[in-house]
Amino acid sequence: MWVYKKFSNLLSRLVALNSLVIFLVILLAGFSVKDYACFLVNSEDVTGQDLVVTLNGFLWRVSIAAFAIAGLFHYFTARKLVHPIKNLSRAAKEVMEGKAPEELAVPSSGELKELTENFNAMTASLVSFQEKREEMLRDIAHELRTPLTNINGYLEALQSGVIEGDPELFSSLLEESRRITGIVELITELNTWSSGTYFTEKPFEPLSIDTILKESLSAFRLKLDETFDLQEVRIEPSMVMGNKDGLKQVFTNILQNALDYNAGTELAINAALSDHFYSITISHTGQYIDPQKKDLIFERFYRLEESRSTKVTGAGLGLAISKSIVAAHKGRISLQTDGIRHTFNISLPADRAASKN
């Protein structure tokens, strides 16, 4: 048992095990025949043809006994060796059936150790993905339930004659319909950036990232002036490879988030080139965010206030879309906060070749 433990990989263990079995068979048969031959010659005075016949018969019996002993040794040793593989096979079958297997015990070394660790990581990822998918479906159902319930209620009332149609009612129905359409469009946009289909639908090209950021700020100029008394804006020029509409949507989502959750009078925006990356920070004082949960705001359908009324722009998808867009540009987006002072950080790879031209 201790012999194959000294070998780190499965192939070496099997070679060592088979070699050991062969060695034991030869050793057992050889020593048994030698000792028995000495006994016959010295103690029983058997010689000549009688000795040959006796030894042949003894050799057959010893060979069969050695084969049985070595076979049992080989069976129990090999069974222990392949036990982790059987566990992997069983767990893989459970995954195929849609079940979540328990975490497998990791062997001490070798390929099986690496394989088991990778399998455990894979199943954990699958379970996490399944949980997120189920959560997303629940969130989508929650988002669509209210407007659909309102529309159905109005239509049933119109059908039964309880109420009569008028411009105000039709305007309310149109608003609810637009809410549903807006949520579906946001989900479609998120899936486009997350699935990788943006390569064909949203081509990348060299862009002046500072110009895009300034255009986004111009679109919010009136709201920003009404909300913030002090605005500190420093934007350095640079080029990036990206999709203009996607990057503009990132800036729009973050600025809208800052306006929706603002609780102060100061806004600071700084954009500069640093270590081959174009880094953008947007800082303001806003509603409380638990620093331990700061990463959750980039999850789908997450809201700071679960009880507030839902709007198309408040479906909890804006920052999730921003994260997917930035990831598609090989960049990073994060939030730094002490609970009240929030700073969004966006980092995009700079296109230095385009910047020199």
NUTI-975285 format. One record per residue (C-alpha): x negated, y negated, z negated; chain. Coordinates in Angstrom, 2 decimals, decimal comma, m for minus. Example, Ala and Ser with C-alpha at 12.3 -4.5 7.8 and 13.67 -1.06 7.14 Angstrom:
<pavex c1="m12,30" c2="4,50" c3="m7,80" mol="A"/>
<pavex c1="m13,67" c2="1,06" c3="m7,14" mol="A"/>
//
This chain:
<pavex c1="0,00" c2="0,00" c3="0,00" mol="A"/>
<pavex c1="m2,78" c2="m2,38" c3="m0,87" mol="A"/>
<pavex c1="m4,57" c2="m1,78" c3="2,44" mol="A"/>
<pavex c1="m2,10" c2="m3,47" c3="4,80" mol="A"/>
<pavex c1="m1,51" c2="m6,29" c3="2,31" mol="A"/>
<pavex c1="m5,04" c2="m7,45" c3="3,00" mol="A"/>
<pavex c1="m4,12" c2="m8,14" c3="6,64" mol="A"/>
<pavex c1="m2,39" c2="m11,42" c3="7,37" mol="A"/>
<pavex c1="m0,38" c2="m10,56" c3="10,51" mol="A"/>
<pavex c1="2,10" c2="m7,88" c3="11,46" mol="A"/>
<pavex c1="0,03" c2="m6,31" c3="14,26" mol="A"/>
<pavex c1="m2,99" c2="m5,89" c3="11,99" mol="A"/>
<pavex c1="m0,83" c2="m4,34" c3="9,30" mol="A"/>
<pavex c1="0,68" c2="m1,81" c3="11,68" mol="A"/>
<pavex c1="m2,76" c2="m0,87" c3="13,07" mol="A"/>
<pavex c1="m4,12" c2="m0,51" c3="9,53" mol="A"/>
<pavex c1="m1,14" c2="1,57" c3="8,46" mol="A"/>
<pavex c1="m1,35" c2="3,99" c3="11,40" mol="A"/>
<pavex c1="m5,11" c2="4,30" c3="11,02" mol="A"/>
<pavex c1="m4,69" c2="5,06" c3="7,33" mol="A"/>
<pavex c1="m2,10" c2="7,75" c3="8,04" mol="A"/>
<pavex c1="m4,32" c2="9,42" c3="10,64" mol="A"/>
<pavex c1="m7,27" c2="9,26" c3="8,24" mol="A"/>
<pavex c1="m5,24" c2="10,85" c3="5,42" mol="A"/>
<pavex c1="m4,05" c2="13,69" c3="7,66" mol="A"/>
<pavex c1="m7,58" c2="14,49" c3="8,86" mol="A"/>
<pavex c1="m9,03" c2="14,14" c3="5,38" mol="A"/>
<pavex c1="m6,42" c2="16,36" c3="3,74" mol="A"/>
<pavex c1="m6,59" c2="19,06" c3="6,39" mol="A"/>
<pavex c1="m10,39" c2="19,01" c3="6,64" mol="A"/>
<pavex c1="m11,13" c2="19,23" c3="2,92" mol="A"/>
<pavex c1="m8,40" c2="21,82" c3="2,35" mol="A"/>
<pavex c1="m9,70" c2="24,10" c3="5,11" mol="A"/>
<pavex c1="m13,32" c2="23,70" c3="3,96" mol="A"/>
<pavex c1="m12,52" c2="24,49" c3="0,34" mol="A"/>
<pavex c1="m10,32" c2="27,44" c3="1,28" mol="A"/>
<pavex c1="m13,00" c2="28,85" c3="3,60" mol="A"/>
<pavex c1="m15,58" c2="28,64" c3="0,83" mol="A"/>
<pavex c1="m13,18" c2="30,37" c3="m1,55" mol="A"/>
<pavex c1="m12,54" c2="33,23" c3="0,90" mol="A"/>
<pavex c1="m16,20" c2="33,79" c3="1,65" mol="A"/>
<pavex c1="m17,57" c2="33,44" c3="m1,87" mol="A"/>
<pavex c1="m14,75" c2="34,80" c3="m4,05" mol="A"/>
<pavex c1="m12,73" c2="37,11" c3="m1,79" mol="A"/>
<pavex c1="m15,61" c2="38,27" c3="0,42" mol="A"/>
<pavex c1="m13,58" c2="37,72" c3="3,58" mol="A"/>
<pavex c1="m15,69" c2="37,43" c3="6,73" mol="A"/>
<pavex c1="m15,61" c2="37,96" c3="10,47" mol="A"/>
<pavex c1="m12,33" c2="38,11" c3="12,35" mol="A"/>
<pavex c1="m10,29" c2="38,33" c3="9,14" mol="A"/>
<pavex c1="m11,71" c2="35,00" c3="8,04" mol="A"/>
<pavex c1="m10,80" c2="33,37" c3="11,37" mol="A"/>
<pavex c1="m7,20" c2="34,68" c3="11,28" mol="A"/>
<pavex c1="m6,74" c2="33,66" c3="7,64" mol="A"/>
<pavex c1="m8,13" c2="30,18" c3="8,24" mol="A"/>
<pavex c1="m5,95" c2="29,69" c3="11,33" mol="A"/>
<pavex c1="m2,83" c2="30,48" c3="9,34" mol="A"/>
<pavex c1="m3,96" c2="28,30" c3="6,47" mol="A"/>
<pavex c1="m4,77" c2="25,47" c3="8,90" mol="A"/>
<pavex c1="m1,23" c2="25,53" c3="10,28" mol="A"/>
<pavex c1="0,27" c2="25,39" c3="6,79" mol="A"/>
<pavex c1="m2,07" c2="22,62" c3="5,69" mol="A"/>
<pavex c1="m1,45" c2="20,64" c3="8,87" mol="A"/>
<pavex c1="2,31" c2="20,84" c3="8,37" mol="A"/>
<pavex c1="1,98" c2="19,83" c3="4,71" mol="A"/>
<pavex c1="m0,40" c2="16,96" c3="5,57" mol="A"/>
<pavex c1="1,94" c2="15,78" c3="8,32" mol="A"/>
<pavex c1="4,90" c2="15,80" c3="5,90" mol="A"/>
<pavex c1="2,99" c2="13,92" c3="3,19" mol="A"/>
<pavex c1="1,56" c2="11,38" c3="5,62" mol="A"/>
<pavex c1="4,96" c2="11,00" c3="7,29" mol="A"/>
<pavex c1="6,64" c2="10,20" c3="3,97" mol="A"/>
<pavex c1="3,87" c2="7,75" c3="3,13" mol="A"/>
<pavex c1="4,21" c2="6,15" c3="6,56" mol="A"/>
<pavex c1="8,01" c2="5,95" c3="6,28" mol="A"/>
<pavex c1="8,17" c2="4,23" c3="2,90" mol="A"/>
<pavex c1="5,29" c2="1,88" c3="3,72" mol="A"/>
<pavex c1="6,69" c2="0,93" c3="7,14" mol="A"/>
<pavex c1="10,16" c2="0,46" c3="5,64" mol="A"/>
<pavex c1="8,80" c2="m2,09" c3="3,23" mol="A"/>
<pavex c1="6,90" c2="m3,73" c3="6,08" mol="A"/>
<pavex c1="9,98" c2="m4,14" c3="8,31" mol="A"/>
<pavex c1="12,36" c2="m5,06" c3="5,48" mol="A"/>
<pavex c1="11,98" c2="m8,81" c3="6,14" mol="A"/>
<pavex c1="12,76" c2="m8,16" c3="9,84" mol="A"/>
<pavex c1="15,97" c2="m6,35" c3="8,88" mol="A"/>
<pavex c1="16,93" c2="m9,27" c3="6,67" mol="A"/>
<pavex c1="16,29" c2="m11,64" c3="9,57" mol="A"/>
<pavex c1="18,42" c2="m9,48" c3="11,86" mol="A"/>
<pavex c1="21,27" c2="m9,42" c3="9,34" mol="A"/>
<pavex c1="21,10" c2="m13,17" c3="8,79" mol="A"/>
<pavex c1="20,96" c2="m13,82" c3="12,54" mol="A"/>
<pavex c1="24,12" c2="m11,74" c3="12,96" mol="A"/>
<pavex c1="25,85" c2="m13,83" c3="10,29" mol="A"/>
<pavex c1="24,84" c2="m16,99" c3="12,12" mol="A"/>
<pavex c1="26,21" c2="m15,53" c3="15,37" mol="A"/>
<pavex c1="29,51" c2="m14,85" c3="13,57" mol="A"/>
<pavex c1="29,66" c2="m18,46" c3="12,40" mol="A"/>
<pavex c1="28,72" c2="m17,75" c3="8,80" mol="A"/>
<pavex c1="26,11" c2="m19,51" c3="6,71" mol="A"/>
<pavex c1="23,58" c2="m16,91" c3="5,47" mol="A"/>
<pavex c1="21,78" c2="m17,21" c3="2,19" mol="A"/>
<pavex c1="18,21" c2="m18,47" c3="2,28" mol="A"/>
<pavex c1="15,85" c2="m15,57" c3="2,92" mol="A"/>
<pavex c1="12,93" c2="m14,71" c3="0,68" mol="A"/>
<pavex c1="9,69" c2="m15,78" c3="2,35" mol="A"/>
<pavex c1="6,90" c2="m13,15" c3="2,67" mol="A"/>
<pavex c1="3,53" c2="m14,07" c3="1,24" mol="A"/>
<pavex c1="1,66" c2="m14,42" c3="4,55" mol="A"/>
<pavex c1="1,48" c2="m13,67" c3="8,25" mol="A"/>
<pavex c1="3,81" c2="m14,14" c3="11,19" mol="A"/>
<pavex c1="6,79" c2="m12,99" c3="9,13" mol="A"/>
<pavex c1="6,17" c2="m15,81" c3="6,66" mol="A"/>
<pavex c1="6,20" c2="m18,40" c3="9,45" mol="A"/>
<pavex c1="9,17" c2="m16,77" c3="11,18" mol="A"/>
<pavex c1="11,21" c2="m16,64" c3="7,97" mol="A"/>
<pavex c1="10,41" c2="m20,26" c3="7,10" mol="A"/>
<pavex c1="11,44" c2="m21,37" c3="10,60" mol="A"/>
<pavex c1="14,63" c2="m19,31" c3="10,39" mol="A"/>
<pavex c1="15,55" c2="m20,81" c3="7,02" mol="A"/>
<pavex c1="14,93" c2="m24,29" c3="8,40" mol="A"/>
<pavex c1="17,01" c2="m23,51" c3="11,49" mol="A"/>
<pavex c1="19,97" c2="m22,19" c3="9,50" mol="A"/>
<pavex c1="19,81" c2="m25,19" c3="7,17" mol="A"/>
<pavex c1="19,90" c2="m27,50" c3="10,20" mol="A"/>
<pavex c1="22,83" c2="m25,58" c3="11,68" mol="A"/>
<pavex c1="24,76" c2="m25,77" c3="8,42" mol="A"/>
<pavex c1="24,05" c2="m29,49" c3="8,15" mol="A"/>
<pavex c1="25,10" c2="m30,03" c3="11,77" mol="A"/>
<pavex c1="28,32" c2="m28,08" c3="11,20" mol="A"/>
<pavex c1="29,12" c2="m30,09" c3="8,09" mol="A"/>
<pavex c1="28,49" c2="m33,37" c3="9,93" mol="A"/>
<pavex c1="30,64" c2="m32,24" c3="12,85" mol="A"/>
<pavex c1="33,52" c2="m31,32" c3="10,56" mol="A"/>
<pavex c1="33,11" c2="m34,60" c3="8,71" mol="A"/>
<pavex c1="33,10" c2="m36,49" c3="12,00" mol="A"/>
<pavex c1="36,30" c2="m34,75" c3="13,12" mol="A"/>
<pavex c1="37,95" c2="m35,66" c3="9,83" mol="A"/>
<pavex c1="36,81" c2="m39,26" c3="10,22" mol="A"/>
<pavex c1="38,08" c2="m39,46" c3="13,79" mol="A"/>
<pavex c1="41,45" c2="m38,04" c3="12,70" mol="A"/>
<pavex c1="41,53" c2="m40,57" c3="9,86" mol="A"/>
<pavex c1="40,73" c2="m43,47" c3="12,18" mol="A"/>
<pavex c1="43,35" c2="m42,51" c3="14,76" mol="A"/>
<pavex c1="46,09" c2="m41,45" c3="12,36" mol="A"/>
<pavex c1="47,12" c2="m44,96" c3="11,26" mol="A"/>
<pavex c1="47,53" c2="m46,59" c3="14,70" mol="A"/>
<pavex c1="49,18" c2="m43,46" c3="16,13" mol="A"/>
<pavex c1="51,58" c2="m43,32" c3="13,18" mol="A"/>
<pavex c1="52,47" c2="m46,97" c3="13,73" mol="A"/>
<pavex c1="53,04" c2="m46,47" c3="17,45" mol="A"/>
<pavex c1="55,14" c2="m43,34" c3="16,89" mol="A"/>
<pavex c1="57,20" c2="m45,12" c3="14,26" mol="A"/>
<pavex c1="57,95" c2="m48,05" c3="16,55" mol="A"/>
<pavex c1="58,78" c2="m45,81" c3="19,50" mol="A"/>
<pavex c1="61,10" c2="m43,59" c3="17,44" mol="A"/>
<pavex c1="62,86" c2="m46,68" c3="16,11" mol="A"/>
<pavex c1="63,26" c2="m48,01" c3="19,64" mol="A"/>
<pavex c1="64,55" c2="m44,66" c3="20,87" mol="A"/>
<pavex c1="67,13" c2="m44,35" c3="18,09" mol="A"/>
<pavex c1="68,25" c2="m47,98" c3="18,48" mol="A"/>
<pavex c1="67,22" c2="m48,97" c3="14,97" mol="A"/>
<pavex c1="65,24" c2="m51,88" c3="16,39" mol="A"/>
<pavex c1="65,28" c2="m53,68" c3="19,70" mol="A"/>
<pavex c1="62,27" c2="m54,51" c3="21,77" mol="A"/>
<pavex c1="60,90" c2="m58,03" c3="21,71" mol="A"/>
<pavex c1="57,58" c2="m59,68" c3="22,63" mol="A"/>
<pavex c1="56,35" c2="m59,58" c3="19,03" mol="A"/>
<pavex c1="56,99" c2="m55,83" c3="18,76" mol="A"/>
<pavex c1="55,37" c2="m55,09" c3="22,09" mol="A"/>
<pavex c1="52,40" c2="m57,21" c3="21,08" mol="A"/>
<pavex c1="52,04" c2="m55,13" c3="17,90" mol="A"/>
<pavex c1="52,20" c2="m51,90" c3="19,91" mol="A"/>
<pavex c1="49,60" c2="m53,24" c3="22,32" mol="A"/>
<pavex c1="47,29" c2="m54,11" c3="19,41" mol="A"/>
<pavex c1="47,56" c2="m50,61" c3="17,99" mol="A"/>
<pavex c1="46,93" c2="m49,12" c3="21,43" mol="A"/>
<pavex c1="43,86" c2="m51,29" c3="21,87" mol="A"/>
<pavex c1="42,58" c2="m50,14" c3="18,48" mol="A"/>
<pavex c1="42,76" c2="m46,52" c3="19,63" mol="A"/>
<pavex c1="41,14" c2="m47,38" c3="22,96" mol="A"/>
<pavex c1="38,38" c2="m49,28" c3="21,18" mol="A"/>
<pavex c1="37,60" c2="m46,38" c3="18,84" mol="A"/>
<pavex c1="37,50" c2="m43,90" c3="21,74" mol="A"/>
<pavex c1="35,18" c2="m46,23" c3="23,69" mol="A"/>
<pavex c1="32,86" c2="m46,51" c3="20,70" mol="A"/>
<pavex c1="32,75" c2="m42,73" c3="20,30" mol="A"/>
<pavex c1="32,01" c2="m42,34" c3="24,01" mol="A"/>
<pavex c1="29,23" c2="m44,92" c3="23,78" mol="A"/>
<pavex c1="27,73" c2="m43,19" c3="20,77" mol="A"/>
<pavex c1="27,79" c2="m39,79" c3="22,46" mol="A"/>
<pavex c1="26,19" c2="m41,26" c3="25,59" mol="A"/>
<pavex c1="23,18" c2="m42,54" c3="23,67" mol="A"/>
<pavex c1="22,97" c2="m39,49" c3="21,39" mol="A"/>
<pavex c1="23,22" c2="m36,84" c3="24,11" mol="A"/>
<pavex c1="20,53" c2="m38,28" c3="26,39" mol="A"/>
<pavex c1="22,83" c2="m38,95" c3="29,36" mol="A"/>
<pavex c1="21,82" c2="m42,61" c3="29,18" mol="A"/>
<pavex c1="18,91" c2="m41,76" c3="31,51" mol="A"/>
<pavex c1="21,30" c2="m41,64" c3="34,44" mol="A"/>
<pavex c1="23,98" c2="m44,03" c3="33,19" mol="A"/>
<pavex c1="21,78" c2="m46,70" c3="31,59" mol="A"/>
<pavex c1="18,45" c2="m47,02" c3="33,44" mol="A"/>
<pavex c1="15,43" c2="m48,56" c3="31,72" mol="A"/>
<pavex c1="13,35" c2="m51,40" c3="33,13" mol="A"/>
<pavex c1="10,81" c2="m53,98" c3="31,90" mol="A"/>
<pavex c1="12,67" c2="m56,55" c3="29,81" mol="A"/>
<pavex c1="11,87" c2="m59,79" c3="28,05" mol="A"/>
<pavex c1="12,99" c2="m58,73" c3="24,60" mol="A"/>
<pavex c1="12,77" c2="m62,25" c3="23,17" mol="A"/>
<pavex c1="15,15" c2="m63,51" c3="25,86" mol="A"/>
<pavex c1="17,70" c2="m60,79" c3="25,05" mol="A"/>
<pavex c1="17,50" c2="m61,63" c3="21,35" mol="A"/>
<pavex c1="17,99" c2="m65,34" c3="22,04" mol="A"/>
<pavex c1="20,97" c2="m64,62" c3="24,28" mol="A"/>
<pavex c1="22,54" c2="m62,55" c3="21,51" mol="A"/>
<pavex c1="22,02" c2="m65,36" c3="19,03" mol="A"/>
<pavex c1="23,57" c2="m67,86" c3="21,45" mol="A"/>
<pavex c1="26,72" c2="m65,75" c3="21,67" mol="A"/>
<pavex c1="27,05" c2="m65,97" c3="17,86" mol="A"/>
<pavex c1="25,90" c2="m69,58" c3="17,55" mol="A"/>
<pavex c1="29,26" c2="m71,03" c3="16,48" mol="A"/>
<pavex c1="29,94" c2="m68,32" c3="13,87" mol="A"/>
<pavex c1="26,38" c2="m68,48" c3="12,57" mol="A"/>
<pavex c1="26,53" c2="m72,24" c3="12,15" mol="A"/>
<pavex c1="29,82" c2="m71,94" c3="10,28" mol="A"/>
<pavex c1="28,54" c2="m69,19" c3="7,96" mol="A"/>
<pavex c1="24,92" c2="m70,10" c3="7,22" mol="A"/>
<pavex c1="23,64" c2="m73,49" c3="6,04" mol="A"/>
<pavex c1="19,99" c2="m72,53" c3="6,52" mol="A"/>
<pavex c1="18,76" c2="m70,56" c3="9,51" mol="A"/>
<pavex c1="15,11" c2="m69,68" c3="9,90" mol="A"/>
<pavex c1="14,43" c2="m68,25" c3="13,36" mol="A"/>
<pavex c1="10,98" c2="m67,35" c3="14,74" mol="A"/>
<pavex c1="10,88" c2="m65,36" c3="17,97" mol="A"/>
<pavex c1="7,66" c2="m64,57" c3="19,83" mol="A"/>
<pavex c1="7,73" c2="m63,49" c3="23,50" mol="A"/>
<pavex c1="7,09" c2="m59,90" c3="24,53" mol="A"/>
<pavex c1="8,12" c2="m57,23" c3="27,05" mol="A"/>
<pavex c1="9,62" c2="m53,81" c3="26,41" mol="A"/>
<pavex c1="10,87" c2="m50,96" c3="28,55" mol="A"/>
<pavex c1="14,57" c2="m50,61" c3="27,89" mol="A"/>
<pavex c1="18,19" c2="m51,09" c3="28,80" mol="A"/>
<pavex c1="19,39" c2="m54,67" c3="28,50" mol="A"/>
<pavex c1="23,01" c2="m53,88" c3="27,63" mol="A"/>
<pavex c1="21,97" c2="m51,34" c3="25,03" mol="A"/>
<pavex c1="19,50" c2="m53,64" c3="23,27" mol="A"/>
<pavex c1="21,95" c2="m56,52" c3="23,36" mol="A"/>
<pavex c1="24,52" c2="m54,23" c3="21,72" mol="A"/>
<pavex c1="22,05" c2="m53,43" c3="18,94" mol="A"/>
<pavex c1="21,52" c2="m57,13" c3="18,15" mol="A"/>
<pavex c1="25,24" c2="m57,84" c3="18,45" mol="A"/>
<pavex c1="26,15" c2="m55,04" c3="16,04" mol="A"/>
<pavex c1="23,63" c2="m56,16" c3="13,42" mol="A"/>
<pavex c1="24,57" c2="m59,84" c3="13,66" mol="A"/>
<pavex c1="28,26" c2="m58,93" c3="13,42" mol="A"/>
<pavex c1="27,51" c2="m56,77" c3="10,39" mol="A"/>
<pavex c1="25,64" c2="m59,65" c3="8,77" mol="A"/>
<pavex c1="28,63" c2="m61,94" c3="9,34" mol="A"/>
<pavex c1="31,22" c2="m59,41" c3="8,14" mol="A"/>
<pavex c1="29,39" c2="m58,62" c3="4,90" mol="A"/>
<pavex c1="27,68" c2="m61,93" c3="4,20" mol="A"/>
<pavex c1="27,66" c2="m63,34" c3="0,67" mol="A"/>
<pavex c1="25,07" c2="m66,11" c3="0,97" mol="A"/>
<pavex c1="24,13" c2="m69,20" c3="2,99" mol="A"/>
<pavex c1="20,72" c2="m68,27" c3="4,40" mol="A"/>
<pavex c1="19,74" c2="m66,26" c3="7,45" mol="A"/>
<pavex c1="16,17" c2="m65,42" c3="8,49" mol="A"/>
<pavex c1="15,23" c2="m63,85" c3="11,81" mol="A"/>
<pavex c1="11,63" c2="m63,04" c3="12,66" mol="A"/>
<pavex c1="10,46" c2="m61,29" c3="15,83" mol="A"/>
<pavex c1="6,79" c2="m60,71" c3="16,62" mol="A"/>
<pavex c1="4,38" c2="m58,26" c3="18,21" mol="A"/>
<pavex c1="2,57" c2="m56,01" c3="15,73" mol="A"/>
<pavex c1="0,46" c2="m52,89" c3="16,37" mol="A"/>
<pavex c1="1,86" c2="m52,10" c3="19,83" mol="A"/>
<pavex c1="5,39" c2="m52,56" c3="18,54" mol="A"/>
<pavex c1="7,77" c2="m55,49" c3="18,76" mol="A"/>
<pavex c1="9,19" c2="m55,87" c3="15,26" mol="A"/>
<pavex c1="12,42" c2="m57,72" c3="14,51" mol="A"/>
<pavex c1="13,70" c2="m58,47" c3="11,01" mol="A"/>
<pavex c1="17,10" c2="m59,95" c3="10,20" mol="A"/>
<pavex c1="17,55" c2="m60,93" c3="6,54" mol="A"/>
<pavex c1="20,51" c2="m62,33" c3="4,62" mol="A"/>
<pavex c1="22,29" c2="m62,06" c3="1,28" mol="A"/>
<pavex c1="25,28" c2="m59,76" c3="1,55" mol="A"/>
<pavex c1="27,72" c2="m57,61" c3="m0,32" mol="A"/>
<pavex c1="26,23" c2="m55,04" c3="m2,69" mol="A"/>
<pavex c1="24,68" c2="m51,93" c3="m1,16" mol="A"/>
<pavex c1="23,37" c2="m49,20" c3="m3,42" mol="A"/>
<pavex c1="19,64" c2="m48,95" c3="m2,53" mol="A"/>
<pavex c1="19,92" c2="m45,18" c3="m2,93" mol="A"/>
<pavex c1="22,57" c2="m45,09" c3="m0,18" mol="A"/>
<pavex c1="21,08" c2="m47,61" c3="2,22" mol="A"/>
<pavex c1="20,48" c2="m45,01" c3="4,94" mol="A"/>
<pavex c1="24,16" c2="m44,02" c3="4,92" mol="A"/>
<pavex c1="25,20" c2="m47,22" c3="6,69" mol="A"/>
<pavex c1="23,72" c2="m45,77" c3="9,90" mol="A"/>
<pavex c1="25,97" c2="m42,70" c3="9,65" mol="A"/>
<pavex c1="29,09" c2="m42,39" c3="11,76" mol="A"/>
<pavex c1="32,26" c2="m43,85" c3="10,26" mol="A"/>
<pavex c1="30,51" c2="m44,94" c3="7,07" mol="A"/>
<pavex c1="31,90" c2="m48,10" c3="5,45" mol="A"/>
<pavex c1="30,80" c2="m50,12" c3="2,47" mol="A"/>
<pavex c1="34,44" c2="m50,51" c3="1,51" mol="A"/>
<pavex c1="36,43" c2="m47,35" c3="2,13" mol="A"/>
<pavex c1="39,70" c2="m49,05" c3="1,30" mol="A"/>
<pavex c1="39,48" c2="m52,03" c3="3,63" mol="A"/>
<pavex c1="41,74" c2="m52,10" c3="6,65" mol="A"/>
<pavex c1="40,38" c2="m50,61" c3="9,82" mol="A"/>
<pavex c1="39,77" c2="m52,65" c3="12,92" mol="A"/>
<pavex c1="38,17" c2="m51,69" c3="16,19" mol="A"/>
<pavex c1="35,01" c2="m53,47" c3="15,14" mol="A"/>
<pavex c1="35,23" c2="m51,94" c3="11,69" mol="A"/>
<pavex c1="35,47" c2="m48,30" c3="12,62" mol="A"/>
<pavex c1="32,09" c2="m47,58" c3="11,06" mol="A"/>
<pavex c1="30,39" c2="m46,81" c3="14,37" mol="A"/>
<pavex c1="28,48" c2="m50,00" c3="15,20" mol="A"/>
<pavex c1="25,32" c2="m49,27" c3="13,22" mol="A"/>
<pavex c1="25,42" c2="m45,58" c3="14,16" mol="A"/>
<pavex c1="25,42" c2="m46,65" c3="17,83" mol="A"/>
<pavex c1="22,57" c2="m49,07" c3="17,12" mol="A"/>
<pavex c1="20,53" c2="m46,28" c3="15,57" mol="A"/>
<pavex c1="21,10" c2="m44,03" c3="18,61" mol="A"/>
<pavex c1="20,17" c2="m46,82" c3="21,04" mol="A"/>
<pavex c1="16,96" c2="m47,67" c3="19,17" mol="A"/>
<pavex c1="16,05" c2="m43,97" c3="18,97" mol="A"/>
<pavex c1="16,60" c2="m43,68" c3="22,73" mol="A"/>
<pavex c1="14,07" c2="m46,51" c3="23,15" mol="A"/>
<pavex c1="11,55" c2="m44,54" c3="21,02" mol="A"/>
<pavex c1="11,90" c2="m47,12" c3="18,28" mol="A"/>
<pavex c1="12,95" c2="m47,24" c3="14,64" mol="A"/>
<pavex c1="15,70" c2="m49,03" c3="12,74" mol="A"/>
<pavex c1="16,04" c2="m49,22" c3="8,97" mol="A"/>
<pavex c1="17,44" c2="m51,27" c3="6,12" mol="A"/>
<pavex c1="15,48" c2="m52,59" c3="3,17" mol="A"/>
<pavex c1="17,56" c2="m53,86" c3="0,26" mol="A"/>
<pavex c1="17,46" c2="m54,55" c3="m3,44" mol="A"/>
<pavex c1="21,23" c2="m54,31" c3="m3,52" mol="A"/>
<pavex c1="22,00" c2="m57,90" c3="m2,54" mol="A"/>
<pavex c1="19,23" c2="m59,12" c3="m0,24" mol="A"/>
<pavex c1="19,37" c2="m57,04" c3="2,94" mol="A"/>
<pavex c1="16,75" c2="m56,88" c3="5,69" mol="A"/>
<pavex c1="17,32" c2="m54,97" c3="8,90" mol="A"/>
<pavex c1="14,10" c2="m53,83" c3="10,57" mol="A"/>
<pavex c1="13,99" c2="m52,96" c3="14,26" mol="A"/>
<pavex c1="10,76" c2="m51,76" c3="15,82" mol="A"/>
<pavex c1="10,46" c2="m51,15" c3="19,59" mol="A"/>
<pavex c1="7,40" c2="m50,02" c3="21,60" mol="A"/>
<pavex c1="5,97" c2="m53,01" c3="23,43" mol="A"/>
<pavex c1="5,24" c2="m52,84" c3="27,15" mol="A"/>
<pavex c1="1,80" c2="m54,42" c3="27,11" mol="A"/>
<pavex c1="1,21" c2="m53,85" c3="30,83" mol="A"/>
<pavex c1="4,33" c2="m55,83" c3="31,69" mol="A"/>
<pavex c1="3,48" c2="m58,49" c3="29,13" mol="A"/>
<pavex c1="0,12" c2="m59,22" c3="30,86" mol="A"/>
<pavex c1="1,76" c2="m59,74" c3="34,24" mol="A"/>
//
